[in-house]
């Protein structure tokens, strides 16, 4: 049986989960590390300050700008490539991330309402920014997602268990239900391994374990890439590394 991947979440939200079957723990860890260390995304690296008469020091302003997530097109930009952005604002006003303008309209702040500075009347900010494609090995601002994984839980409930209704009610994530006199598990990957069902039903009737070689990959995305781009991009990097290793071994 080969590897199977299924997206468990819909849309382009900031959270995503994937069900990955038929792989070893080593591959899951390699995938996690590749996403956080090797997958390139865009972030502001250089800040050229032409004018800043606001109360936020130059260094603080540059730091805030560096942590603003930018949309990334991995097909257009490769590691180390740069794009120019600008920021110009005069008070009285609050400077938000939406005020950052790029020469490439496809590169823009993911979140438009990040406050960067507050300007009083007569105060002004005029900046030139350079964003670059980088990886998490260089700086945390290039990490596209916080990633974790776990084995898919496995729950077995004996037909002889007497208090089936109480067992079903005890589950906080509501993945247990009664069918034809049996307690069955739906969407086992949502189980948090709290153990409530075992406490209610008794350890002799309720067995909790994990499925071998089946995992749930969870991500909290920063927004530079969507969930599928993140996983697909990391898998491509792993594939290239495997080919390079094979070539060197020959």
C-alpha positions in Angstrom: 0.0 0.0 0.0 1.4 3.4 -1.0 1.2 6.7 0.7 -2.3 8.4 0.8 -2.9 12.0 1.6 -6.3 13.5 2.4 -7.0 17.1 3.3 -9.3 17.2 6.4 -10.0 20.9 6.3 -11.7 23.0 3.6 -11.0 26.5 2.3 -7.9 28.7 2.8 -8.1 29.3 6.5 -5.2 29.7 8.9 -5.5 26.2 10.3 -5.2 23.0 8.2 -5.0 19.2 8.8 -4.0 16.4 6.6 -4.5 12.7 7.0 -1.4 10.9 5.8 -1.4 7.1 5.6 1.2 4.5 4.8 4.4 6.4 5.9 7.0 6.0 8.6 7.6 8.5 11.5 10.9 9.5 9.9 9.1 10.8 6.8 6.6 12.8 8.9 9.4 14.4 10.9 11.3 15.1 7.6 8.2 16.8 6.2 7.8 18.9 9.4 11.4 20.0 9.3 11.3 20.8 5.6 8.2 23.1 6.0 9.8 25.0 8.9 13.4 25.1 7.6 13.6 24.6 3.8 10.4 26.0 2.2 11.1 29.5 0.9 8.6 32.3 1.3 8.8 36.1 1.0 9.6 38.5 3.8 10.9 42.0 4.2 14.7 41.9 4.6 16.0 45.5 4.0 14.5 48.8 5.1 15.8 52.0 3.6 14.6 54.9 5.6 14.4 58.2 3.8 12.3 59.9 6.4 10.8 58.9 9.8 9.7 61.7 12.1 7.3 59.5 14.1 7.9 58.3 17.6 8.7 54.7 16.6 12.4 54.3 16.4 13.9 53.2 13.1 15.0 49.8 14.5 11.6 49.0 16.0 9.9 50.0 12.7 12.2 47.8 10.7 11.6 44.9 13.0 7.8 45.2 12.8 8.0 45.4 9.0 10.2 42.2 8.8 7.5 40.2 10.6 4.6 41.2 8.3 3.7 38.1 6.3 3.7 38.6 2.6 1.9 36.6 -0.1 4.3 34.4 -2.0 4.3 33.0 -5.5 6.8 30.1 -5.4 6.4 29.6 -9.1 7.6 33.1 -9.9 10.2 33.7 -7.2 13.0 31.4 -6.2 15.3 31.4 -3.1 17.2 34.6 -2.8 15.2 36.6 -5.4 14.0 40.1 -4.3 11.1 42.5 -5.0 10.8 46.2 -4.1 8.1 47.7 -1.9 7.4 51.1 -0.6 5.7 52.8 2.3 4.8 56.5 2.6 2.4 58.0 5.0 1.8 61.4 6.7 0.0 62.1 9.9 -2.2 62.4 11.7 -2.8 58.8 10.9 -2.1 55.2 11.9 0.2 53.3 9.6 -1.1 49.9 8.8 0.3 47.0 6.8 -2.1 47.8 4.0 -0.1 50.9 3.4 2.8 48.8 2.1 2.8 48.9 -1.7 4.8 46.6 -4.0 6.0 46.8 -7.6 4.5 43.4 -8.0 0.7 43.5 -7.2 0.8 39.8 -6.3 3.2 40.5 -3.4 1.2 42.2 -0.6 0.7 41.9 3.2 -1.4 38.9 4.0 -3.1 40.8 6.9 -4.1 44.4 6.1 -4.7 45.7 9.6 -1.4 45.1 11.3 -0.5 48.5 13.1 3.0 49.6 12.4 3.2 53.1 13.8 1.1 56.1 14.8 1.8 59.5 13.3 0.8 62.9 14.8 0.1 66.0 12.6 3.2 66.9 10.6 5.0 63.6 11.2 5.9 61.5 8.2 7.3 58.1 7.2 8.9 57.4 3.8 10.5 54.0 3.3 11.9 51.8 0.6 11.6 48.0 1.3 13.3 45.0 -0.1 11.5 41.6 0.3 13.5 38.4 -0.4 12.7 34.8 -0.7 14.2 33.0 2.3 13.9 30.0 4.6 13.3 29.3 8.2 17.0 28.3 8.6 17.8 32.0 8.2 15.1 33.6 10.3 11.7 32.9 11.9 10.0 35.4 9.6 10.5 33.0 6.8 8.7 30.1 8.5 5.3 29.7 6.7 3.6 27.6 9.4 3.8 26.0 12.8 3.7 22.3 12.2 3.0 19.2 14.3 1.9 15.6 13.7 0.5 12.7 15.7 -0.5 9.1 15.1 -4.1 8.5 14.2 -5.8 7.3 17.4 -7.3 3.8 17.4 -10.3 3.0 19.7 -11.8 -0.4 20.2 -15.0 -0.8 22.3 -16.1 -4.3 23.1 -19.7 -5.2 22.3 -20.0 -6.6 25.8 -19.7 -3.1 27.3 -22.9 -2.4 29.2 -23.1 1.4 29.4 -22.7 2.2 25.7 -24.8 5.4 25.9 -22.6 6.8 28.7 -19.5 5.9 26.7 -20.8 7.8 23.7 -21.8 10.9 25.8 -18.4 11.0 27.5 -16.5 11.9 24.3 -15.8 15.7 24.3 -15.2 15.8 20.5 -18.3 13.7 19.7 -16.7 11.1 17.5 -18.5 8.1 19.1 -22.0 6.9 18.1 -24.2 3.9 18.5 -25.1 1.8 15.5 -26.9 -1.6 15.6 -26.1 -2.0 19.3 -22.4 -1.2 18.8 -20.3 1.8 19.7 -18.5 2.9 16.5 -15.8 5.6 15.9 -16.2 8.2 13.2 -13.3 10.5 12.2 -10.8 8.9 14.6 -8.2 11.5 13.7 -10.2 14.0 15.8 -9.7 12.0 19.0 -7.6 13.9 21.6 -6.8 10.7 23.6 -8.4 12.2 26.7 -9.4 8.7 27.9 -12.9 9.6 29.0 -14.5 6.7 27.2 -12.1 4.2 28.9 -12.8 5.8 32.3 -16.5 5.4 31.8 -16.6 2.0 30.0 -13.7 0.4 31.9 -10.2 -0.6 30.6 -11.4 -4.2 30.0 -14.0 -3.0 27.4 -12.4 0.1 25.9 -8.9 -0.1 24.4 -7.1 3.0 23.2 -4.0 3.0 21.0 -2.7 4.4 17.8 -2.7 3.2 14.2 0.7 2.3 12.8 2.1 4.4 9.9 -1.0 6.6 9.9 -0.7 10.3 10.9 -2.5 13.6 11.2 -0.4 16.6 10.1 -1.6 19.8 11.7 -0.5 23.3 10.6 -1.1 26.9 11.8 -0.4 28.9 8.7 1.1 32.4 8.6 -0.6 33.1 5.2 2.4 33.3 2.8 1.2 30.0 1.2 -2.0 28.1 1.5 -2.1 24.6 3.1 -1.8 22.6 -0.1 1.0 24.7 -1.5 2.9 24.3 1.8 2.6 20.5 1.8 3.2 20.1 -1.9 6.2 22.4 -1.9 7.8 20.5 1.0 7.3 17.2 -0.7 8.9 18.5 -3.8 12.0 19.5 -1.8 12.2 16.1 -0.1 11.9 14.4 -3.5 14.8 16.5 -4.9 16.9 15.7 -1.9 16.2 12.0 -2.3 17.2 12.2 -6.0 20.4 14.0 -5.1 21.3 11.4 -2.4 20.7 8.6 -4.9 22.9 10.4 -7.5 25.7 10.8 -4.9 25.5 7.2 -3.8 25.9 6.0 -7.4 
